[in-house]
Every structure is written in C-alpha cells, then in structure tokens.
Amino acid sequence: MDEITVRCACGWESTGPTDDVVPITIEHGRRVHNMIATREQVLAMAVDPAGVADDGSRAGAGDPPAR
C-alpha cells in the first residue's frame, strides 16, 4: 500500500503515504490514548483510502457496500 487511511475509534483519521501516516498514528495513540503501537499494529489497522466509504465503512471488508 503506497497510500493508506487509518481511523481511530475516537474519530481521528489520517490519510497519506504509509511512511508519513504510521508515525503520525503512533504519536496520536501515545499522546491521546497513552498507548504505544508498533508499525505492524498500525499497518494492520490501515486500509486503502479508495476502500473507505464516506460514512467510514470499509468497502470490500466483508460487509455490503455502504448506501
């Protein structure tokens, strides 16, 4: 994945190149949630930005498409 989107349960979101989004996401988790994530954990949460519908659902993730 060259560009990814990561969404946090709190509503925070970041989209961009993987090498930019990963450290930003790790910092968000540390600063806001007092959690330390690894690069692998962030990448496991990431989706292709084209696969994220406007309502936040993930197209192609086993759920029917957003209406």
Secondary structure in CASP SS format (residue, H / E / C, confidence):
PFRMAT SS
TARGET T0000
AUTHOR 0000-0000-0000
METHOD secondary structure of the structure
MODEL  1
M C 1.00
D C 1.00
E E 1.00
I E 1.00
T E 1.00
V E 1.00
R E 1.00
C C 1.00
A C 1.00
C C 1.00
G C 1.00
W C 1.00
E E 1.00
S E 1.00
T E 1.00
G E 1.00
P E 1.00
T H 1.00
D H 1.00
D H 1.00
V H 1.00
V H 1.00
P H 1.00
I H 1.00
T H 1.00
I H 1.00
E H 1.00
H H 1.00
G H 1.00
R H 1.00
R H 1.00
V H 1.00
H H 1.00
N C 1.00
M C 1.00
I C 1.00
A C 1.00
T C 1.00
R H 1.00
E H 1.00
Q H 1.00
V H 1.00
L H 1.00
A H 1.00
M H 1.00
A C 1.00
V E 1.00
D C 1.00
P H 1.00
A H 1.00
G H 1.00
V E 1.00
A C 1.00
D C 1.00
D C 1.00
G C 1.00
S C 1.00
R E 1.00
A C 1.00
G C 1.00
A C 1.00
G C 1.00
D C 1.00
P C 1.00
P C 1.00
A C 1.00
R C 1.00
END
